[in-house]
Amino acid sequence: MEKAKTNKLLFIYAPMPASFGILFWLIYPNLDALSATVRNADPKFLLLSFFFACGSYLFMGFSLWEILKILGHRLPFWEASGVAFVSTTVNYFFSSGGVSGFATRAHLLNKRQIPYGICVTSSVVLSVLIYLMLSIIIVEGMFLQLLKTHPFGVKFFEGIVGVMFVLSFAFALVMLFFHHELRSAWARKIYHAVNHVLFFFSKKEIPEETFVQFEEQLAQGINTIHAKKYELPKVLGFVCLDWICTIMILNFAFRAVGVNMGTAKLIIGFAAGMLMTVIPVLPGGLGAMEAAMSAVYSQMGVNFGKALTAALIFRLFYYVAPSIISVFIYWGLKMSEPDYAYFGSASNRLPEEKEEDG
């Protein structure tokens, strides 16, 4: 039991030292330049950067709220946005390729009588739209870089690889989502794989009856999306506004340190940084994102110290501050949970659970 607990802690926390090591390697040699840049930072632009960070998380909430509404499960907006806020920030602490955030979102939604199948459906739809927009941003950054440098260098092919990775992930989600036989086969494989992992860490497994119930709920959610597919552009609009706000956080972070660059340069560096955040080993791409952004912007003539400072401001407003705020939001969500069984209302519970209560 002690060994299983140790393995679990290593799996969750081991990537953190690697991320902090990268940050130390970046910050320590440039500490004087960073200090001087921070002292001279313009508070007005810092405030604008923080404002757009708030806007980004607001549109995340609108995206989840709207997709749940399409699926026939209405939540108060503050609850849906709170769930989106907390589940997003969880991924900044635990490097799990988005799984930790998905599990948190499923847990919090299920506590509000949203079936697990609907949780998965909403998460898959949002993931496809988010990665679609990310791939567009990376493609745009790659071609803007090509127009500036002209030769097909290493950066160009790195961008190609990044785009292919992001698009492949989104395509795989779409295939698993819409192809019934493929979805059923992979759902069974994932179910067994998850049970192996759960048993390794906790000596517990998910009951077969729960998996069957989940498949039925998932099929229901997918059928609903098919029937209401023309309502999805509104969700896509919120996702686009989310990404625009995210880019503007970085834009005003640079303005705060005295760098007013053009749109093309901004997008090129932003795309390089976001590409690093999809690395599942590092939580939120911590360290790798700052290194990539600073390197790309310095190659385009921006002072390295100022580029690193802007990247760190972006990290502070988009990752660190929301993570702290999410603790209080999570507490509010837990305090407002209705008093009912974990798997939903009495009509959705398994027979053996009803017998135990009886």
KARACOR-V217079 format. One record per residue. N is the residue number from 0. PSI is psi as a letter, one per 30 degrees, with the letter a starting at -180 (NA if undefined). OMEGA is omega in degrees with one decimal (999 if undefined). D_FIRST is the distance of its C-alpha to the first C-alpha in whole Angstrom. Layout:
((N/PSI/OMEGA/D_FIRST) (N/PSI/OMEGA/D_FIRST))
This chain:
((0/e/179.5/0) (1/e/178.8/4) (2/e/178.9/5) (3/e/179.1/5) (4/e/178.6/6) (5/e/178.6/9) (6/e/-179.9/10) (7/e/-179.7/11) (8/e/178.2/13) (9/e/-179.3/14) (10/e/-175.5/15) (11/e/-168.2/17) (12/f/-176.0/18) (13/e/-178.9/19) (14/f/-176.6/23) (15/e/177.8/24) (16/e/178.4/25) (17/e/178.9/27) (18/e/-179.7/29) (19/e/175.8/30) (20/e/178.0/31) (21/e/179.2/33) (22/e/178.7/34) (23/e/178.9/35) (24/e/178.5/37) (25/e/-168.7/39) (26/e/-171.0/40) (27/e/-179.9/40) (28/f/-176.7/43) (29/g/-172.4/45) (30/e/-179.2/44) (31/e/179.4/48) (32/e/178.7/49) (33/e/-179.3/46) (34/e/-179.8/47) (35/e/-179.7/51) (36/e/-179.7/50) (37/e/179.9/48) (38/e/-177.7/51) (39/g/-177.8/53) (40/k/-178.7/51) (41/j/-177.7/53) (42/e/-178.3/52) (43/e/-179.3/53) (44/e/174.5/52) (45/e/178.4/48) (46/e/177.5/49) (47/e/177.9/50) (48/e/178.0/47) (49/e/178.4/45) (50/e/179.4/47) (51/f/173.2/46) (52/e/175.9/42) (53/e/179.0/43) (54/e/179.1/45) (55/e/-179.8/42) (56/f/175.8/39) (57/e/-179.4/42) (58/f/170.3/43) (59/e/178.7/39) (60/e/177.4/39) (61/e/-179.5/43) (62/e/-179.7/41) (63/e/180.0/38) (64/e/-177.6/41) (65/e/-178.4/43) (66/e/175.3/41) (67/e/178.6/39) (68/e/177.0/43) (69/e/-178.9/44) (70/g/175.0/41) (71/g/179.8/43) (72/j/-177.1/40) (73/k/172.6/42) (74/l/169.8/40) (75/k/-174.8/42) (76/e/-176.8/42) (77/e/178.7/40) (78/e/179.5/37) (79/e/179.8/37) (80/e/177.2/38) (81/e/177.6/35) (82/e/179.0/32) (83/e/-178.9/34) (84/e/-175.8/34) (85/e/-177.1/30) (86/e/177.3/29) (87/e/-177.0/31) (88/f/178.2/30) (89/e/-179.6/26) (90/f/179.3/26) (91/f/-179.9/28) (92/e/-174.1/25) (93/j/-179.1/22) (94/j/-176.0/23) (95/g/179.7/23) (96/g/179.5/26) (97/f/-176.5/27) (98/e/-178.2/24) (99/e/177.5/23) (100/e/178.1/26) (101/e/-179.3/27) (102/e/178.6/24) (103/e/178.7/25) (104/e/179.5/28) (105/e/-179.6/27) (106/e/-176.8/25) (107/e/177.9/28) (108/e/-179.3/31) (109/e/175.7/29) (110/f/177.5/29) (111/g/174.8/33) (112/g/172.7/33) (113/j/-178.2/33) (114/l/-178.5/32) (115/e/178.5/29) (116/e/177.8/32) (117/e/176.4/34) (118/e/-179.5/32) (119/e/-179.2/31) (120/e/-179.8/35) (121/e/-179.0/36) (122/e/179.9/33) (123/e/-179.7/34) (124/e/179.6/38) (125/e/179.8/37) (126/e/179.2/35) (127/e/-178.6/38) (128/e/-179.8/41) (129/e/-179.2/39) (130/f/174.8/39) (131/e/179.1/42) (132/e/177.6/44) (133/e/179.3/41) (134/e/177.6/43) (135/e/179.0/46) (136/e/-179.5/46) (137/e/177.7/45) (138/e/179.5/47) (139/e/178.4/50) (140/e/-179.2/49) (141/e/-178.3/49) (142/e/173.9/52) (143/e/176.2/54) (144/e/179.4/52) (145/e/179.8/54) (146/e/-179.0/57) (147/e/-174.2/57) (148/f/178.4/56) (149/e/-177.1/58) (150/l/178.8/57) (151/i/-177.6/54) (152/a/-177.2/51) (153/e/-178.2/48) (154/e/179.8/47) (155/e/-178.0/49) (156/f/172.2/46) (157/e/177.5/43) (158/e/177.5/44) (159/e/179.3/45) (160/e/179.6/42) (161/e/178.7/40) (162/e/179.7/42) (163/e/178.5/41) (164/e/-177.6/38) (165/e/-179.9/38) (166/e/178.8/41) (167/e/178.6/38) (168/e/179.2/35) (169/e/179.4/38) (170/e/178.9/40) (171/e/177.4/36) (172/e/179.6/35) (173/e/-179.9/39) (174/e/179.4/39) (175/f/-176.4/36) (176/e/-171.2/37) (177/f/-178.3/41) (178/j/-170.9/40) (179/e/-176.8/39) (180/e/179.8/38) (181/e/179.5/36) (182/e/-179.0/35) (183/e/-178.7/34) (184/e/-178.0/33) (185/e/176.8/30) (186/e/178.0/29) (187/e/179.2/28) (188/e/179.9/26) (189/e/178.4/25) (190/e/179.8/23) (191/e/179.4/22) (192/e/178.7/20) (193/e/178.6/19) (194/e/177.0/17) (195/e/179.8/16) (196/e/179.0/14) (197/e/-179.1/13) (198/e/179.4/11) (199/e/-176.1/10) (200/e/-170.8/8) (201/f/-177.0/8) (202/g/177.3/9) (203/l/178.4/12) (204/l/176.1/16) (205/k/-179.5/19) (206/k/178.6/22) (207/e/-178.8/25) (208/e/178.6/27) (209/e/178.6/26) (210/e/179.2/26) (211/e/178.1/30) (212/e/178.4/31) (213/e/179.8/30) (214/e/179.6/32) (215/e/179.6/35) (216/e/179.0/34) (217/e/179.1/34) (218/e/178.4/37) (219/e/179.3/39) (220/e/179.9/38) (221/e/177.3/40) (222/e/178.3/43) (223/e/178.0/43) (224/e/177.1/43) (225/e/-176.3/46) (226/f/-175.0/48) (227/h/-175.2/48) (228/f/-178.9/48) (229/f/175.7/51) (230/f/-177.9/49) (231/f/178.9/47) (232/e/177.6/49) (233/e/176.9/49) (234/e/178.8/45) (235/e/178.0/46) (236/e/177.5/48) (237/e/178.2/45) (238/e/178.0/43) (239/e/179.4/46) (240/e/175.7/47) (241/e/-179.4/43) (242/e/178.1/44) (243/e/177.8/47) (244/e/-179.8/46) (245/e/177.5/43) (246/e/-179.1/46) (247/f/174.4/48) (248/e/-179.4/45) (249/e/-179.9/45) (250/e/-177.5/49) (251/f/171.8/50) (252/e/176.3/47) (253/e/178.6/50) (254/e/-179.0/53) (255/e/-179.1/51) (256/g/173.3/51) (257/g/178.9/55) (258/j/178.1/54) (259/i/-175.3/56) (260/l/178.3/55) (261/l/-178.0/56) (262/e/-177.3/54) (263/e/178.9/54) (264/e/-178.2/52) (265/e/-177.0/50) (266/e/-179.8/49) (267/e/-179.6/48) (268/e/178.8/46) (269/e/179.7/44) (270/e/179.2/43) (271/e/179.4/42) (272/e/-179.9/40) (273/f/177.6/39) (274/e/179.4/38) (275/f/-177.9/35) (276/f/178.9/33) (277/f/175.1/33) (278/j/-173.8/31) (279/f/-176.2/27) (280/e/-176.1/25) (281/k/-179.3/27) (282/j/-180.0/27) (283/g/-177.1/30) (284/g/-175.4/31) (285/k/-178.2/31) (286/e/-178.7/33) (287/e/-180.0/34) (288/e/-179.8/37) (289/e/-179.8/38) (290/e/-178.4/39) (291/e/-179.9/40) (292/e/-177.0/43) (293/e/-178.8/44) (294/e/-177.7/45) (295/e/-178.1/47) (296/e/178.5/49) (297/e/175.7/50) (298/f/179.3/51) (299/g/173.8/53) (300/g/177.9/55) (301/k/176.8/53) (302/k/-175.1/52) (303/e/180.0/48) (304/e/179.1/48) (305/e/178.1/49) (306/e/179.1/47) (307/e/178.2/44) (308/e/178.7/44) (309/e/178.7/45) (310/e/178.8/42) (311/e/174.9/40) (312/e/176.5/42) (313/e/177.8/41) (314/e/-178.4/37) (315/e/-173.9/38) (316/e/-175.1/40) (317/f/-175.7/38) (318/e/-170.1/34) (319/e/-178.7/34) (320/e/176.9/36) (321/e/179.3/35) (322/e/177.6/31) (323/e/179.8/32) (324/e/-176.4/34) (325/f/177.4/32) (326/e/-179.1/29) (327/e/177.0/32) (328/e/177.7/33) (329/e/178.1/30) (330/e/178.4/30) (331/e/177.7/33) (332/e/179.9/32) (333/e/-179.3/29) (334/f/-175.9/32) (335/g/-179.2/34) (336/k/174.8/32) (337/l/-177.3/34) (338/j/179.2/32) (339/l/-176.7/31) (340/l/-174.3/28) (341/e/-174.8/26) (342/g/174.5/28) (343/a/-177.9/31) (344/l/-176.2/34) (345/e/-178.7/34) (346/f/-177.9/36) (347/f/-174.6/34) (348/l/-177.8/31) (349/l/-177.0/30) (350/e/-177.0/31) (351/f/178.0/28) (352/e/178.9/28) (353/e/-179.9/31) (354/e/179.9/31) (355/e/179.5/29) (356/e/-179.3/31) (357/NA/999/34))
